[in-house]
Structures are given as structure tokens and as C-alpha cells.
Amino acid sequence: MVDATPGTSRPSNNRNLMILLSYLWPLALIPLVVHKDDRDLQWHAKHGLVLAVAELVFSIGYQFILFALPFLLGFVLGLLGLVIGMGMVLLHIFAIIKGINGQRLIIPGVSQYADRF
């Protein structure tokens, strides 16, 4: 994960709240729609949506694997899934903190999709 300092157009008065919403899964649509003139908030909102989609795809695949395995192995993988889920929440918190401080959290293989739409 690498930092990148973006060039912003005009910061919003409620920037910290909008960055927080950007990383709360579907609530990222609010800054995406409301603050169309702030490029930095747009990036964080798109990044939050891309991250949410990546987590959804991972979760569906993980659940499919989990249910296809025998009980004991499924139980162990279930505990691992809990740890991974907590890691995802921490990733969102870290991205929020970086965004509030005027930075971007670049996640290799994921963040590049925020710039594509």
C-alpha cells in the first residue's frame, strides 16, 4: 500500500464527513452525487465503492468455498474469515484516516479501478 498526495479542486466544508461516508460501503454514493466538483472527494467515493465491490466478490467466493468443505475445515476457515473481516474493517478505518489527513491509500490491484469510472 502506497501513499499518493492528490491535487484537489475545491475542498468541501464537510470534507471529513464525506470521506467517512466514502468508505462506508453504499453510503459512498452520497459524496459521489453531492460533491461532483471536488475531485479528491470523488476519488475517495469511487475508491470506497471499488473496495466494497472487491470485498463483496471476495466474501461470496469465500462463502462458496466454506460451504463446500467438510465441517472441521469449514470451521477453521470460518474463524479465518472472521479475522479477514476484521482486517477489512481496519482497512476502511485506515483509508478514512488517510483521507481526512489529505492523503490517499493506494491498494495494489484495487485502487486502480477508482480512476476508471
Beta strands, then each sheet from edge to edge (+ up, - down):
strand 1: 2-4
strand 2: 104-106
sheet 1: 1+ 2-
end
